[in-house]
């Protein structure tokens, strides 16, 4: 039998209190850690959120926690999930389930006390491993530990059946493969390619969530290259036009930045471009935040001004668009050329870009009346000041004589 050394969070007093509360009602062994926290310990990688499975039905889980004085929240009670909160730490507890009916997005389930039934409805063998509070590992499918040892990610049972239960599992397959596997499982990949049309029925939020998590991995490139080769990226990123199976911009960006938003820029730029209209259309489908949308658009606006740019040009770009946007554009330009951007990034960091020193009140003191003419005059002085590399002489001249209209 396999035993693991529990992580600090798994072995914390809060975890032990939750286990004790549930076992007081359901008996020893009625609750186990499941999924990512067990998988990651076995793989020797940093831990993930703590998820627990129990043979208790949701009402009994609530009653057990109440009896022990543990605060609990019915975060997903309709799906069997109760969240216990101990010392501010959440513990998500889900009753063992088996699927009765699925439609590719959500499932009708019934509760069970059979660990094997619960394991069979999960996505991958490596995610269907359980451990008790003593560190004893349970592998109901009989394949999870083997796949951990082989660093292999495979769907449980028939791959196409698992995918039809929830088409998001296609994207999860690529994410988990990139994060944990030594290579890509051919049978699982074939099933993902064959059923890729199911991605079209997923919500944009779910698609973007998985895509963004994949971009945040140490090396997301294998996942996206496999999706591109299989024709899936056009479904993940509507409007995708790049053909072939190489993503040079993403490859280069992965080498120079671990920021998933910058990696998203490189991915999107490969097959969509960073035109404002294209980015807004993509946001309309994937529902990512306005902040990300604006960041991508700004990078696209700045990158066209970088070629042969000198220090004064860079300073003006920083003034107009902000230092982060210029840094994004420089990195994206470097990704296009597959080169290191160190010198230019150092320059951006060292440039002292002043704040425009004039205000409308300064011109009013010179006799210009409030209104459109004042605004136009202020903009003209600012443009002259920028063209003169932020020269104080432009400001001095504007304040020395009568205002020009």
PAPA-845650 format. One record per residue (C-alpha): residue in three letters; residue number from 1; y, z, x; chain. Coordinates in steps of 0.2 Angstrom, whole numbers. Each point is the difference from the previous one (the first is absolute). Layout:
# residues N
resn, resi, yy, zz, xx, chain
ALA, NUM, Y, Z, X, A
...
***
This chain:
# residues 405
resn, resi, yy, zz, xx, chain
UNK, 1, 0, 0, 0, A
UNK, 2, 18, -4, 6, A
UNK, 3, 13, 14, 1, A
UNK, 4, 18, -2, 4, A
UNK, 5, 13, 12, 7, A
UNK, 6, 13, 2, -14, A
UNK, 7, 18, -4, 4, A
UNK, 8, 13, 13, -1, A
UNK, 9, 5, -6, -18, A
UNK, 10, -18, -1, -6, A
UNK, 11, -3, 18, 7, A
UNK, 12, 16, 7, -6, A
UNK, 13, 1, 16, -11, A
UNK, 14, 6, -11, -15, A
UNK, 15, -15, -11, 2, A
UNK, 16, -12, 14, 0, A
UNK, 17, 9, 8, -15, A
UNK, 18, -3, -16, -10, A
UNK, 19, -18, -1, 5, A
UNK, 20, -3, 18, -4, A
UNK, 21, 8, -2, -17, A
UNK, 22, -10, -15, -5, A
UNK, 23, -16, 7, 6, A
UNK, 24, 2, 16, -9, A
UNK, 25, -1, -10, -16, A
UNK, 26, -11, -14, 5, A
UNK, 27, -11, 7, 13, A
UNK, 28, -2, -2, 19, A
UNK, 29, 1, -19, 4, A
UNK, 30, 9, -5, -15, A
UNK, 31, 15, -6, 10, A
UNK, 32, 2, -11, 15, A
UNK, 33, 13, -9, 11, A
UNK, 34, -1, -19, -3, A
UNK, 35, 6, -16, 7, A
UNK, 36, 13, -2, 13, A
UNK, 37, 0, 18, 7, A
UNK, 38, -18, -1, 4, A
UNK, 39, 0, -18, 6, A
UNK, 40, 14, 3, 12, A
UNK, 41, -8, 16, 8, A
UNK, 42, -16, -10, 3, A
UNK, 43, 10, -14, 7, A
UNK, 44, 10, 11, 11, A
UNK, 45, 17, -6, -7, A
UNK, 46, 14, 10, -7, A
UNK, 47, -3, 8, -17, A
UNK, 48, 5, -6, -17, A
UNK, 49, 4, 8, -17, A
UNK, 50, -12, 13, -6, A
UNK, 51, -10, -6, -15, A
UNK, 52, -13, 11, -8, A
UNK, 53, -14, -5, -12, A
UNK, 54, -9, 12, -12, A
UNK, 55, -14, 1, -12, A
UNK, 56, 11, 9, -12, A
UNK, 57, 9, -9, -14, A
UNK, 58, 19, 0, 0, A
UNK, 59, 1, 14, -13, A
UNK, 60, -12, 11, 10, A
UNK, 61, 10, -4, 16, A
UNK, 62, 16, 6, -8, A
UNK, 63, -8, 15, -7, A
UNK, 64, -8, 5, 17, A
UNK, 65, 17, -2, 9, A
UNK, 66, 9, 10, -14, A
UNK, 67, -13, 14, 2, A
UNK, 68, 4, 1, 19, A
UNK, 69, 18, 0, -3, A
UNK, 70, 3, -17, 8, A
UNK, 71, 14, -11, -6, A
UNK, 72, -7, -17, -7, A
UNK, 73, 8, -16, -7, A
UNK, 74, -9, -13, -11, A
UNK, 75, 6, -14, 11, A
UNK, 76, -13, -12, -6, A
UNK, 77, -11, 10, -12, A
UNK, 78, -4, -16, -10, A
UNK, 79, -8, -7, 15, A
UNK, 80, -8, 17, 5, A
UNK, 81, 13, 6, 13, A
UNK, 82, 7, 17, 0, A
UNK, 83, 12, 5, 15, A
UNK, 84, -1, 18, 6, A
UNK, 85, 15, 6, 10, A
UNK, 86, -2, 14, 13, A
UNK, 87, 15, 6, 11, A
UNK, 88, 8, -16, -5, A
UNK, 89, -14, -11, 6, A
UNK, 90, -8, -12, -13, A
UNK, 91, -19, -2, -2, A
UNK, 92, -5, -14, -11, A
UNK, 93, -17, 4, -9, A
UNK, 94, -9, -14, -9, A
UNK, 95, -15, 2, -11, A
UNK, 96, -15, -10, 4, A
UNK, 97, 0, -16, -10, A
UNK, 98, -9, -16, -3, A
UNK, 99, 7, -16, -7, A
UNK, 100, -4, -5, -18, A
UNK, 101, 11, -15, -1, A
UNK, 102, 13, -9, 12, A
UNK, 103, 12, -14, -2, A
UNK, 104, 5, -3, 18, A
UNK, 105, 15, 12, -1, A
UNK, 106, -6, 16, -8, A
UNK, 107, -16, 8, -5, A
UNK, 108, -8, 9, -15, A
UNK, 109, -10, 15, 8, A
UNK, 110, -11, 14, -5, A
UNK, 111, -2, 16, 9, A
UNK, 112, -16, 4, 9, A
UNK, 113, -8, 13, 11, A
UNK, 114, -9, -13, 11, A
UNK, 115, 8, -2, 17, A
UNK, 116, -9, -17, 2, A
UNK, 117, 7, -7, -16, A
UNK, 118, 18, 5, 6, A
UNK, 119, -4, -8, 17, A
UNK, 120, -6, -16, -7, A
UNK, 121, 17, -3, -9, A
UNK, 122, 10, 1, 16, A
UNK, 123, 6, -14, 10, A
UNK, 124, -7, 0, 17, A
UNK, 125, -15, 10, 8, A
UNK, 126, 12, 8, 13, A
UNK, 127, 10, 7, -15, A
UNK, 128, -16, 7, -9, A
UNK, 129, -3, 15, 11, A
UNK, 130, 2, 18, -5, A
UNK, 131, 1, 17, 9, A
UNK, 132, -2, 18, -5, A
UNK, 133, 11, 14, 6, A
UNK, 134, -12, 3, 14, A
UNK, 135, 1, -17, 7, A
UNK, 136, -16, -7, -6, A
UNK, 137, 1, -19, -4, A
UNK, 138, -8, -8, -14, A
UNK, 139, -4, -19, -1, A
UNK, 140, -6, -4, -18, A
UNK, 141, -1, -19, 3, A
UNK, 142, -9, 2, 16, A
UNK, 143, 11, -13, 9, A
UNK, 144, 16, 10, 3, A
UNK, 145, -4, 8, 16, A
UNK, 146, -8, -16, 7, A
UNK, 147, 16, -10, -4, A
UNK, 148, 10, 14, 9, A
UNK, 149, -11, -1, 15, A
UNK, 150, 2, -19, 0, A
UNK, 151, 19, 0, -4, A
UNK, 152, -4, -11, -15, A
UNK, 153, 9, -2, -17, A
UNK, 154, -11, -6, -14, A
UNK, 155, 1, 0, -19, A
UNK, 156, -13, 12, -8, A
UNK, 157, -14, -10, -8, A
UNK, 158, 4, -17, -6, A
UNK, 159, 17, -5, 7, A
UNK, 160, 6, -11, -14, A
UNK, 161, -5, 14, -13, A
UNK, 162, 11, 13, 10, A
UNK, 163, 15, -12, 0, A
UNK, 164, -1, -5, -18, A
UNK, 165, 1, 19, -4, A
UNK, 166, 18, 0, 8, A
UNK, 167, 7, -16, 9, A
UNK, 168, 11, 11, 11, A
UNK, 169, -16, 3, 10, A
UNK, 170, 2, -17, 7, A
UNK, 171, 16, 6, 9, A
UNK, 172, -7, 17, 4, A
UNK, 173, -15, -9, 9, A
UNK, 174, 12, -8, 12, A
UNK, 175, 10, 16, 2, A
UNK, 176, -15, 10, 4, A
UNK, 177, -8, -13, 11, A
UNK, 178, 16, -1, 11, A
UNK, 179, 1, 19, 0, A
UNK, 180, -18, 5, 4, A
UNK, 181, -12, -15, 3, A
UNK, 182, -5, -8, 16, A
UNK, 183, -1, -16, -9, A
UNK, 184, 0, -8, -17, A
UNK, 185, -15, 1, -11, A
UNK, 186, -5, -19, -5, A
UNK, 187, -8, 4, -17, A
UNK, 188, 15, 11, -6, A
UNK, 189, 12, -13, 7, A
UNK, 190, -8, -14, -10, A
UNK, 191, 1, 10, -16, A
UNK, 192, 18, 3, 3, A
UNK, 193, 4, -18, 2, A
UNK, 194, -11, -5, -15, A
UNK, 195, 9, 12, -12, A
UNK, 196, 18, -1, 7, A
UNK, 197, 7, -7, -16, A
UNK, 198, -2, 18, -7, A
UNK, 199, 15, 5, 11, A
UNK, 200, 11, -9, -12, A
UNK, 201, -3, 13, -13, A
UNK, 202, 5, 15, 10, A
UNK, 203, 17, 8, -1, A
UNK, 204, 12, -4, 13, A
UNK, 205, 2, 18, 4, A
UNK, 206, -19, 2, 4, A
UNK, 207, 0, -16, 11, A
UNK, 208, 15, 5, 10, A
UNK, 209, -6, 18, 2, A
UNK, 210, -16, -7, 8, A
UNK, 211, 9, -13, 10, A
UNK, 212, 12, 12, 7, A
UNK, 213, -13, 13, 5, A
UNK, 214, -9, -14, 9, A
UNK, 215, 16, -5, 10, A
UNK, 216, 2, 19, 5, A
UNK, 217, -17, 0, 9, A
UNK, 218, -1, -1, 19, A
UNK, 219, -6, -18, -1, A
UNK, 220, 2, -8, -17, A
UNK, 221, -2, -18, 8, A
UNK, 222, -19, -2, -3, A
UNK, 223, 2, 4, -19, A
UNK, 224, 14, -13, -3, A
UNK, 225, -8, -13, 11, A
UNK, 226, -16, 2, -10, A
UNK, 227, 10, -1, -16, A
UNK, 228, 9, -15, 6, A
UNK, 229, -16, -9, 5, A
UNK, 230, -7, 4, -17, A
UNK, 231, 14, -7, -10, A
UNK, 232, 5, 17, -7, A
UNK, 233, 18, 2, 7, A
UNK, 234, 7, -12, -13, A
UNK, 235, -6, 12, -13, A
UNK, 236, 6, 16, 9, A
UNK, 237, 17, -8, 4, A
UNK, 238, 5, -13, -14, A
UNK, 239, 8, -15, 7, A
UNK, 240, -9, 1, 17, A
UNK, 241, -1, -17, 8, A
UNK, 242, -7, 2, 17, A
UNK, 243, -16, -9, 3, A
UNK, 244, -13, 4, 14, A
UNK, 245, -6, 17, 5, A
UNK, 246, 12, 6, 13, A
UNK, 247, 15, 11, -2, A
UNK, 248, 9, 0, 16, A
UNK, 249, 16, 9, -6, A
UNK, 250, -10, 14, -7, A
UNK, 251, -10, 1, 16, A
UNK, 252, 15, 1, 11, A
UNK, 253, 9, 13, -12, A
UNK, 254, -16, 11, 1, A
UNK, 255, 2, 1, 19, A
UNK, 256, 18, 5, 0, A
UNK, 257, 2, 11, -16, A
UNK, 258, -10, 12, -10, A
UNK, 259, 13, 0, -14, A
UNK, 260, -10, -7, -16, A
UNK, 261, 16, -7, -7, A
UNK, 262, 4, -10, 15, A
UNK, 263, -18, -6, 0, A
UNK, 264, 2, -5, -18, A
UNK, 265, 15, -11, 6, A
UNK, 266, -10, -9, 12, A
UNK, 267, -14, -3, -12, A
UNK, 268, 11, -6, -14, A
UNK, 269, 10, -11, 12, A
UNK, 270, -16, -8, 6, A
UNK, 271, -4, -8, -17, A
UNK, 272, 15, 3, -12, A
UNK, 273, 16, 1, 11, A
UNK, 274, 14, 13, -2, A
UNK, 275, 11, -9, -12, A
UNK, 276, 8, 12, -12, A
UNK, 277, -7, -10, -15, A
UNK, 278, -18, 1, 7, A
UNK, 279, 1, 18, 4, A
UNK, 280, 7, 4, -18, A
UNK, 281, -14, -10, -8, A
UNK, 282, -13, 9, 11, A
UNK, 283, 8, 17, -5, A
UNK, 284, -1, -5, -18, A
UNK, 285, -19, -2, 1, A
UNK, 286, -4, 14, 12, A
UNK, 287, 13, 13, -6, A
UNK, 288, 4, 7, 17, A
UNK, 289, 16, 10, 2, A
UNK, 290, 17, -7, 0, A
UNK, 291, 3, 8, 17, A
UNK, 292, -15, -11, 8, A
UNK, 293, 7, -15, -10, A
UNK, 294, 17, 2, 8, A
UNK, 295, -7, 3, 17, A
UNK, 296, -10, -16, 0, A
UNK, 297, 15, -10, -6, A
UNK, 298, 12, 7, 13, A
UNK, 299, -12, -4, 14, A
UNK, 300, -1, -18, -7, A
UNK, 301, 19, -1, 0, A
UNK, 302, 2, 6, 17, A
UNK, 303, -14, -9, 9, A
UNK, 304, 9, -17, -1, A
UNK, 305, 15, 7, 10, A
UNK, 306, -10, 6, 15, A
UNK, 307, -3, -16, 9, A
UNK, 308, 11, 0, 16, A
UNK, 309, 9, 16, -6, A
UNK, 310, 10, 10, 13, A
UNK, 311, 5, 18, 0, A
UNK, 312, 16, -4, -11, A
UNK, 313, -10, -9, -13, A
UNK, 314, -13, 14, -1, A
UNK, 315, 13, 13, -2, A
UNK, 316, 8, -10, -14, A
UNK, 317, -18, -2, -8, A
UNK, 318, -2, 19, 1, A
UNK, 319, 17, 2, -8, A
UNK, 320, -3, -11, -14, A
UNK, 321, -19, 4, -4, A
UNK, 322, -3, 16, 8, A
UNK, 323, -10, 5, 16, A
UNK, 324, -17, 1, -9, A
UNK, 325, 1, -17, -7, A
UNK, 326, 5, -8, 17, A
UNK, 327, -15, 9, 8, A
UNK, 328, -12, -6, -13, A
UNK, 329, 6, -18, 2, A
UNK, 330, -1, 1, 19, A
UNK, 331, -18, 7, -1, A
UNK, 332, -4, -14, -13, A
UNK, 333, 7, -13, 12, A
UNK, 334, -10, 7, 14, A
UNK, 335, -15, -1, -11, A
UNK, 336, 3, -19, -3, A
UNK, 337, 1, -3, 19, A
UNK, 338, -14, 12, 4, A
UNK, 339, 11, 9, 13, A
UNK, 340, 6, 18, 4, A
UNK, 341, 17, 4, -7, A
UNK, 342, 4, 14, 12, A
UNK, 343, 16, -6, 8, A
UNK, 344, 8, -5, -17, A
UNK, 345, -6, 16, -9, A
UNK, 346, 8, 11, 15, A
UNK, 347, 16, -10, -2, A
UNK, 348, 0, 4, -19, A
UNK, 349, -3, 18, 3, A
UNK, 350, 14, 1, 13, A
UNK, 351, 14, -10, -9, A
UNK, 352, 14, 11, -6, A
UNK, 353, 6, -8, -16, A
UNK, 354, 16, 7, -7, A
UNK, 355, 5, 3, -18, A
UNK, 356, 14, -11, -6, A
UNK, 357, 16, 11, 2, A
UNK, 358, 11, -6, -13, A
UNK, 359, 1, 5, -18, A
UNK, 360, 10, -6, -15, A
UNK, 361, 11, 15, 1, A
UNK, 362, 6, -6, 18, A
UNK, 363, 6, -17, -7, A
UNK, 364, 8, 8, -15, A
UNK, 365, 11, 10, 12, A
UNK, 366, 6, -16, 7, A
UNK, 367, 6, -6, -17, A
UNK, 368, -15, -10, -7, A
UNK, 369, -3, 4, -18, A
UNK, 370, -17, 6, -7, A
UNK, 371, -10, -15, -7, A
UNK, 372, -9, -16, 4, A
UNK, 373, 12, -4, 14, A
UNK, 374, -3, 16, 9, A
UNK, 375, -19, -3, 0, A
UNK, 376, 2, -17, 6, A
UNK, 377, 11, 5, 14, A
UNK, 378, -12, 14, 5, A
UNK, 379, -14, -12, 1, A
UNK, 380, 9, -12, 11, A
UNK, 381, 5, 14, 12, A
UNK, 382, -18, 5, 0, A
UNK, 383, -6, -18, 4, A
UNK, 384, 12, -2, 14, A
UNK, 385, -5, 17, 7, A
UNK, 386, -18, -5, 0, A
UNK, 387, 3, -17, 7, A
UNK, 388, 10, 8, 15, A
UNK, 389, -15, 12, 3, A
UNK, 390, 7, 15, -8, A
UNK, 391, 16, -1, 10, A
UNK, 392, 13, 14, -4, A
UNK, 393, 14, -13, 4, A
UNK, 394, -4, -8, -17, A
UNK, 395, 2, 16, -9, A
UNK, 396, 16, 4, 10, A
UNK, 397, 8, -17, -4, A
UNK, 398, -4, 3, -19, A
UNK, 399, 8, 16, 0, A
UNK, 400, 15, -5, 11, A
UNK, 401, 8, -13, -11, A
UNK, 402, 2, -5, -19, A
UNK, 403, -16, -4, -9, A
UNK, 404, -6, -18, 0, A
UNK, 405, -4, -6, -18, A
***
